[in-house]
Amino acid sequence: MANIHFFPEKNPATGDKLTFVLIFVPGFALFFVLALLGQLIGVHWKSWLPGAENTTNVFAGVKAAVYTFMSHII
Protein backbone atom coordinates (compact mmCIF):
# COMPACT_ATOMS: atom_id res chain seq x y z
CA MET A 1 0.00 0.00 0.00
CA ALA A 2 1.24 3.52 -0.76
CA ASN A 3 2.46 5.72 2.03
CA ILE A 4 0.09 8.73 1.87
CA HIS A 5 0.58 11.82 4.02
CA PHE A 6 -2.41 14.04 4.68
CA PHE A 7 -0.54 16.60 6.73
CA PRO A 8 1.98 19.09 5.34
CA GLU A 9 5.61 18.66 6.29
CA LYS A 10 6.07 22.23 7.55
CA ASN A 11 5.45 23.02 11.18
CA PRO A 12 2.61 25.59 11.36
CA ALA A 13 2.98 25.86 15.14
CA THR A 14 5.79 28.43 14.73
CA GLY A 15 3.38 30.98 13.26
CA ASP A 16 0.83 30.16 15.95
CA LYS A 17 3.37 30.88 18.69
CA LEU A 18 4.22 34.25 17.17
CA THR A 19 0.55 35.14 16.83
CA PHE A 20 -0.06 34.13 20.44
CA VAL A 21 2.79 36.32 21.67
CA LEU A 22 1.74 39.27 19.51
CA ILE A 23 -1.75 39.15 21.02
CA PHE A 24 -0.91 38.09 24.59
CA VAL A 25 1.83 40.61 25.41
CA PRO A 26 -0.01 43.82 24.38
CA GLY A 27 -3.23 42.50 25.92
CA PHE A 28 -1.44 41.70 29.17
CA ALA A 29 0.17 45.15 29.23
CA LEU A 30 -3.15 46.91 28.60
CA PHE A 31 -5.10 44.92 31.16
CA PHE A 32 -2.26 45.21 33.69
CA VAL A 33 -2.29 49.00 33.40
CA LEU A 34 -6.07 49.00 33.91
CA ALA A 35 -5.80 46.72 36.93
CA LEU A 36 -2.92 48.68 38.42
CA LEU A 37 -4.77 51.94 37.92
CA GLY A 38 -7.85 50.49 39.59
CA GLN A 39 -5.75 49.14 42.45
CA LEU A 40 -4.11 52.55 43.01
CA ILE A 41 -7.42 54.40 42.90
CA GLY A 42 -9.00 51.88 45.25
CA VAL A 43 -11.90 50.64 43.15
CA HIS A 44 -13.05 47.08 42.55
CA TRP A 45 -11.13 46.52 39.29
CA LYS A 46 -11.84 42.78 39.00
CA SER A 47 -15.32 43.46 37.70
CA TRP A 48 -13.81 45.49 34.85
CA LEU A 49 -11.80 42.59 33.44
CA PRO A 50 -13.48 39.57 31.85
CA GLY A 51 -12.65 36.34 33.68
CA ALA A 52 -10.85 37.99 36.60
CA GLU A 53 -13.71 37.93 39.09
CA ASN A 54 -12.52 34.93 41.15
CA THR A 55 -8.78 35.52 41.17
CA THR A 56 -6.62 36.19 44.20
CA ASN A 57 -4.00 38.62 42.90
CA VAL A 58 -3.41 41.16 40.14
CA PHE A 59 -1.27 38.95 37.90
CA ALA A 60 -3.70 36.03 37.98
CA GLY A 61 -6.59 38.37 37.26
CA VAL A 62 -4.83 39.99 34.32
CA LYS A 63 -3.76 36.62 32.93
CA ALA A 64 -7.34 35.30 33.18
CA ALA A 65 -8.64 38.45 31.49
CA VAL A 66 -6.17 38.14 28.62
CA TYR A 67 -7.02 34.48 28.02
CA THR A 68 -10.75 35.31 28.09
CA PHE A 69 -10.19 38.20 25.69
CA MET A 70 -8.12 36.01 23.37
CA SER A 71 -10.79 33.30 23.28
CA HIS A 72 -13.25 35.89 21.98
CA ILE A 73 -11.06 37.21 19.17
CA ILE A 74 -9.55 33.99 17.88
N, C-alpha and C positions, 0 to 999 in steps of 0.2 A: 504494500500500500504506500502511496506517496506521502511524504512528510509535508503537510500543509500548515502554514502559520497564518493565523487570523489576526495576530497583533503585530503592529509595526516594531521594527528593531530599535528605533530611537526611544529614549527615555523621556516621556513627556512630563515627568514629575519635576524636572528642573525648572520648567516654566511655571509650574504650579507653586513651587516654593517661592519664586521671585514675586509672583502675584500676591501670595499670602503676605509676604513681608511688606510689599508696597501698600497693602491695605491695612495691615495690622499696626504697623509703627505709627503712621499719621493718626489713625483712629485712636490708638492708645494715648498719644500725646494730647490730642484734643480732649478726650474724655478725662484724662488726668488733670488737665488745667481746669476743666469745669468742676471736677471733684475737689481739687485743692482750693479753688476759689470758694466753693460752697463750704468747705471745712473752715476756712479762715473767716468767713462771714458769720458762720455759726448756724447755717440753715440745714435742713434735712436733705442733703444732696442725693441720697440713695434713690429717692423717688424720681429724680430727674433722669437717671440712667437706666436704660432697659436691661433687665436681668440682674441688677445689682441690689435688689431689695433685701435679700437674705444673706448678705456677705458680712464678714466680721471686720475687714480693714479696707483701706482705700485701694490698695493694689489689687486685691481680689475683686472688689467691686468694679474697678475699671476694666480688668481683664474679662469679667463676665459681661460687661456692657459691650466691649469690643467684639467678643464672640457672638453675642446676640445680634449686634449691628451687622456683622459680616454674614450671618446666616440669612439676613433679609436681603442683602444686595447680591449675593452669589447664587 
